[in-house]
Amino acid sequence: MKRLPAGEEDDVVAHEEGATMGFLDHLEELRWTLFKCAAAFFTAVIVVGIFLKSASNFLNAPYEKASLAHGVEGSLFMTSPVGVFTVILQICFIGGFGLALPAILYFLARFIAPALKKDEIKMLLPSCAAAFVLFAGGLAFAYLWIVPEALGFSIRLNKILGYEIMWTGDRYYSLLVWTMLGMGFCFQFPLVVYILVYLRIVSTEILAKARRYMIVVFFFMGALLTPTWDPITQAMVALPMWFLYELSVFLARRVEKRRIAEIEEELSYDEDDRMD
């Protein structure tokens, strides 16, 4: 009987071990994974709630930056008796999700690891780390740049039209939270493209041909993610996403070159065996 190479033998063993689990066992494992993810999220929400005032001061910084830069006096206010509860929920949501994300990625990775091959498992940990770093980068980009600039543009328009600026806290936090989350998920784009190329679902040739269309998509997404429709703010979102797309294509080409080199090495090894 022909003996499999060490790597393929490990994959077969892992597959056979995973195959011993029935459908209900997989459902039970999924249920516990989701429960642990939810527990990590609610624990992080409680931690944010304990430091609610500090978290609020931190998230108010984009508004204060824009107000100070354009000479706007006054703070956020409320017009609804329940508006403060909306603000608290939004602060706890974005803070809790950000804090719990490493644990959530870990639990999800533990769940899908048995179904992966050995080389795919090697990619799992770096992918989780990259997902967290990219998401944090998207949050920081929106927090430090997009939201202050969008608020500043709105302030300038209000001053041109002679309107008095009185923004409510719940509307501000809604803008902040969804813009930050949107950019956090958009920054996952290079990782998604890298994985698709790694799994041979798409190729770099397809990505290169789609470049002209993706630029239009990025500007459309910039219009959706930003509260203003001015081209400057949209470009602030679209251009970094275009850069991430080019970065993903560059990384994907390296994956394909490494794969071609491995195939050529295997063919050369098999040819040497036949000659012997």
Secondary structure, 3 states (H helix, E strand, C coil): CCCCCHHHHHHHHHHHHHHCCCHHHHHHHHHHHHHHHHHHHHHHHHHHHHCHHHHHHHHCHHHHHHHHHCCCCCCCECCCCCHHHHHHHHHHHHHHHHHHHHHHHHHHHHHHHHHCCHHHHHHHHHHHHHHHHHHHHHHHHHHHHHHHHHHHHHHHHHHHHCCCCCCEHHHHHHHHHHHHHHHHHHCCHHHHHHHHHHCCCCCHHHHHHCHHHHHHHHHHHHHHHCCCCCHHHHHHHHHHHHHHHHHHHHHHHHHHHHHHHHHHHHHHHHHHHHHC
